[in-house]
Amino acid sequence: MIYLKKEENNIVALTLLEKLPISFSGVAEYLFWFKNDLTNLESTFILDPLVNSWRFQEFNINISASTVLNTGFYVYQVYGQTSGSTNTDITFSGAALVETGKVYINGDNPSINNVYR
């Protein structure tokens, strides 16, 4: 599970390259899709990795106060895309699903530490 605090820089490391099809060797950015467990509200955004090594990709995820992502649990999916893509549609044929999981966004309780759960 990924734990994110709102209005903070959250550094998250994921292992994504090993899950990409060989035809996606030029992937330089990733499409993130979040869906709230209770409200079904969806949000997508594109991120370039801060670190892009052969073993892991590190991202800075900052959930601003003005975003539609409220405190709560979400399902997330990450799609690999070629560099320069502006696609935010997860059904786009040029995007390859490389990760899925759960994320918790905390915006109301600053006493919870940002640790692996």
SVG drawing of the C-alpha trace seen along z (x, -y; Angstrom):
<svg xmlns="http://www.w3.org/2000/svg" viewBox="-20 -25 40 33">
<polyline fill="none" stroke="black" stroke-width="0.4" points="0.0,0.0 1.2,-3.5 0.6,-6.2 0.4,-9.8 0.1,-13.0 -1.7,-15.9 0.2,-19.1 3.6,-17.4 6.2,-15.9 5.7,-12.2 8.6,-10.2 7.4,-6.8 9.6,-4.1 8.0,-1.5 9.4,1.4 7.8,0.7 10.2,1.5 10.3,5.2 6.5,5.3 6.6,3.4 6.3,5.2 9.6,5.2 7.9,2.9 7.8,0.1 11.6,-0.2 11.4,-4.0 9.0,-4.6 9.9,-7.8 6.7,-8.8 3.8,-7.1 0.1,-7.6 -1.3,-7.3 -5.0,-6.5 -6.7,-6.8 -10.3,-5.7 -11.8,-6.4 -13.2,-3.2 -16.3,-5.0 -17.2,-7.7 -15.8,-6.1 -14.3,-9.5 -11.5,-9.0 -8.4,-11.1 -5.5,-10.7 -2.1,-12.5 1.2,-12.0 4.5,-11.8 8.1,-11.5 10.3,-9.6 12.8,-11.5 15.0,-8.4 14.8,-5.9 17.1,-3.0 17.1,0.5 15.6,1.7 13.1,-1.0 11.5,-4.3 11.1,-7.0 8.3,-9.6 7.4,-12.7 3.6,-12.7 2.3,-15.9 -1.5,-16.0 -2.4,-19.7 -5.2,-21.1 -7.2,-22.1 -7.3,-18.6 -10.4,-16.4 -8.5,-13.6 -9.9,-13.7 -8.7,-11.8 -9.5,-8.1 -8.6,-4.8 -8.1,-4.5 -7.3,-1.8 -4.4,-2.9 -3.1,-1.8 0.1,-2.9 0.5,-2.7 3.7,-3.1 3.7,-5.6 6.2,-6.8 7.9,-10.1 6.0,-13.3 2.5,-11.7 -0.3,-13.8 -2.7,-10.9 -4.7,-10.6 -7.1,-7.9 -6.3,-4.5 -8.1,-2.7 -5.7,-4.2 -3.9,-1.4 -0.6,-3.2 -0.6,-2.7 0.6,0.5 -0.6,1.4 2.4,2.1 1.2,1.7 -2.0,1.9 -2.6,1.6 -4.0,-0.5 -3.2,-4.0 -4.3,-5.9 -4.4,-9.7 -4.2,-11.5 -5.2,-15.1 -6.8,-15.5 -4.6,-13.7 -1.0,-15.1 -0.1,-12.8 0.2,-9.7 3.8,-9.1 4.6,-8.5 5.9,-4.9 5.4,-1.7 2.2,0.1"/>
</svg>
